[in-house]
Amino acid sequence: MTRLRLKHATTLEERLAMDASQSRKRAMSLPPGQEREALLRKARRDEMAATVTKWLTLPRPQLPRR
């Protein structure tokens, strides 16, 4: 079984930020309630995932060698 590989035009951080923005925009158009809160939670999760991904891809500081 072969795995399908996709080439994305944007980075994961950009896709997560775009999804968070769209979720937030949709949530603001809804009246207060469960659906709106769910979309706001999704937006916060996407923003946090983008932040964690960015942290994980940062280069580690190198220790001085003797």
Buried (B, 14 or more C-beta within 10 A) or exposed (E): EEEEEEEEEEEEBEBBBEBBEBBBEBBEEBEEEEEBEEBBEBBEBBBEBBEEEEEEEEEEEEEEEE
